[in-house]
């Protein structure tokens, strides 16, 4: 089990052209920046990125956009990143905008083995285009299908050798959802601790969902 802690070189070799990546974070908070650097170092292109947003221009997850690695983005908003906006307007990146709550639920469904979630959010708007309508007890809902990825990029506060994770404050955001919704889950942890050092009651993401943890030293704020 201690083999879950691996080098950046081993992490980098996991990325390939055409993969779908799920990335934790919210407006540059709780973003797995060292894992993003591994994606860049890998040279993988034509990626589909699922993230709450695309950060700022050439910052955090926005670096994947800046380096031209992303062909399609699924997100709840992009306004903070001027580069993303320009590329979408130029037709160089395909964009699927999803209401934030629906995005979270679609990722949760992906991690729970569900096909999707029924919601009334987006009815009568562009969000509805191309989606199934379902009538339940006389009310109309949109079917928002589950989201899963080849690789999930997760930022945690602490990780033990078994892959058990804790999070810090608002840096938790989408990370626990993302951790469960991919074929391979990678973790960028601020601190590596011994087994049971933070106590079982504090575990948020059990190690069964985690495949590899990027080796680190010291504490990062």
C-alpha positions in Angstrom: 0.0 0.0 0.0 2.8 2.5 0.6 3.4 2.1 -3.1 0.6 4.7 -3.7 3.2 7.4 -3.0 5.0 7.9 -6.3 7.3 10.4 -8.0 6.2 13.1 -10.4 7.9 11.1 -13.2 5.6 8.2 -12.6 2.5 10.4 -12.5 3.6 12.2 -15.7 3.7 8.9 -17.6 0.0 8.3 -16.9 -1.3 11.1 -19.2 -2.1 10.5 -22.9 -3.6 12.4 -25.8 -7.4 12.4 -25.8 -8.0 11.7 -22.2 -10.8 13.2 -20.1 -9.6 14.8 -16.9 -11.6 15.8 -13.8 -10.0 18.5 -11.8 -10.8 19.7 -8.3 -10.8 23.3 -7.2 -12.9 26.4 -7.2 -11.7 29.8 -8.5 -8.0 28.9 -7.9 -8.7 27.5 -4.4 -7.9 23.9 -3.7 -6.5 23.3 -7.1 -3.9 20.4 -7.5 -1.2 22.6 -9.0 1.6 20.1 -8.9 -0.5 17.5 -10.8 -1.4 20.1 -13.4 2.3 20.6 -13.9 2.6 16.9 -14.5 -0.1 17.1 -17.2 1.8 19.9 -18.9 5.2 18.0 -18.6 3.6 14.9 -20.2 2.8 16.8 -23.4 -0.6 15.2 -23.6 -3.0 17.1 -25.9 -6.6 17.1 -27.1 -7.9 16.7 -23.6 -11.4 17.1 -22.3 -11.3 19.0 -19.0 -14.1 18.8 -16.5 -13.7 21.5 -13.8 -15.9 24.0 -11.9 -14.1 26.7 -13.9 -10.9 27.3 -15.8 -9.2 29.5 -13.2 -7.5 32.7 -14.4 -5.3 33.1 -17.4 -2.2 31.0 -17.1 -2.9 30.3 -13.4 -3.8 27.1 -11.7 -6.1 25.0 -14.0 -6.0 27.8 -16.5 -2.5 26.7 -17.3 -3.9 23.7 -19.2 -5.8 26.2 -21.4 -2.8 28.5 -21.8 -0.6 25.6 -23.1 -3.2 24.6 -25.6 -3.8 21.1 -24.2 -7.6 21.3 -23.9 -10.0 20.7 -26.8 -13.2 20.6 -24.8 -14.2 22.2 -21.4 -17.1 21.2 -19.2 -17.5 23.9 -16.5 -20.0 26.1 -14.7 -18.4 29.4 -15.7 -15.3 30.7 -17.5 -15.6 34.5 -17.0 -12.5 34.8 -14.8 -10.2 33.4 -17.5 -9.8 35.8 -20.5 -7.9 33.3 -22.4 -10.7 30.7 -22.2 -13.3 33.2 -23.3 -11.2 34.3 -26.3 -10.6 30.7 -27.4 -14.2 29.7 -27.0 -15.3 32.8 -29.1 -12.7 31.8 -31.7 -14.1 28.3 -31.9 -10.8 26.8 -30.7 -12.3 25.2 -27.6 -15.7 23.5 -27.3 -17.5 24.6 -24.2 -20.3 22.9 -22.3 -21.6 25.2 -19.6 -23.4 23.4 -16.8 -25.2 25.1 -13.8 -22.9 24.7 -10.8 -25.2 22.5 -8.7 -26.0 20.3 -11.7 -22.2 20.0 -12.4 -21.6 18.8 -8.8 -24.5 16.3 -9.0 -23.3 15.0 -12.4 -19.9 14.3 -10.9 -21.4 12.8 -7.8 -23.5 10.5 -9.9 -20.4 9.4 -11.9 -18.8 8.4 -8.6 -21.8 6.6 -7.3 -22.5 4.4 -10.4 -25.7 6.3 -11.3 -26.8 7.3 -14.8 -27.7 10.8 -13.9 -29.9 13.2 -12.0 -33.2 14.9 -12.7 -33.4 18.6 -12.2 -35.5 21.6 -13.2 -32.5 23.9 -13.3 -32.0 25.1 -16.9 -35.5 24.4 -18.2 -36.4 26.9 -20.9 -32.8 28.0 -21.3 -29.8 27.0 -23.6 -28.9 24.5 -20.9 -31.9 22.4 -22.1 -30.6 22.0 -25.7 -30.0 18.4 -26.6 -31.1 17.0 -23.3 -33.9 14.6 -22.4 -37.1 15.8 -20.7 -38.6 13.5 -18.2 -42.0 13.9 -16.6 -42.4 12.8 -13.0 -45.8 13.3 -11.3 -46.8 15.8 -13.9 -43.6 17.9 -13.5 -41.0 18.3 -16.2 -37.3 17.6 -15.4 -34.1 17.6 -17.4 -32.0 14.5 -17.3 -28.4 15.6 -16.5 -26.2 12.6 -17.2 -23.3 11.4 -15.0 -19.8 12.6 -15.6 -16.8 10.4 -15.3 -13.2 10.7 -16.4 -10.1 8.7 -17.2 -8.1 10.6 -14.5 -9.1 12.7 -11.5 -6.8 15.4 -10.2 -7.4 16.0 -6.5 -5.9 18.4 -3.9 -6.0 17.3 -0.3 -4.7 18.7 2.9 -3.3 15.4 4.2 -2.9 11.9 2.8 -1.7 8.7 4.5 0.1 5.8 2.7 -3.3 4.1 2.3 -4.7 7.1 0.4 -7.0 8.3 3.1 -7.6 12.0 2.6 -8.6 15.1 4.6 -9.2 18.6 3.3 -8.8 22.1 4.6 -11.7 24.5 4.8 -13.0 25.8 1.4 -10.2 24.0 -0.4 -12.4 20.9 0.0 -14.9 22.2 -2.6 -15.2 19.8 -5.6 -12.3 17.6 -4.6 -14.1 14.8 -2.7 -16.6 14.5 -5.6 -13.8 14.4 -8.2 -11.9 11.8 -6.3 -14.7 9.2 -6.8 -15.5 9.8 -10.4 -12.6 8.6 -12.4 -10.9 5.4 -13.5 -7.6 6.6 -11.9 -7.5 9.1 -9.1 -4.3 11.1 -8.4 -3.7 13.2 -5.3 -1.6 16.3 -4.6 -1.5 16.5 -0.8 -0.1 19.3 1.3 1.2 16.8 3.8 1.9 13.1 4.0 1.2 11.6 7.4 1.5 8.2 9.0 -1.4 5.7 9.0 -4.1 6.8 11.5 -2.1 10.0 12.3 -5.2 12.2 11.8 -7.7 9.6 13.1 -10.4 7.7 11.2 -13.2 10.1 12.1 -11.5 12.9 10.1 -11.2 10.9 6.9 -13.3 12.5 4.1 -12.1 10.4 1.1 -11.3 6.8 1.9 -8.2 5.4 0.4 -10.1 2.9 -1.7 -10.8 5.7 -4.2 -7.2 6.8 -4.5 -4.7 5.2 -6.8 -1.5 7.3 -6.6 -0.3 10.2 -4.4 2.4 12.6 -5.6 5.4 12.5 -3.3 5.9 15.8 -1.4 7.9 17.3 1.4 7.1 19.8 4.1 3.9 21.8 4.4 2.4 24.1 1.7 -0.2 26.8 2.4 
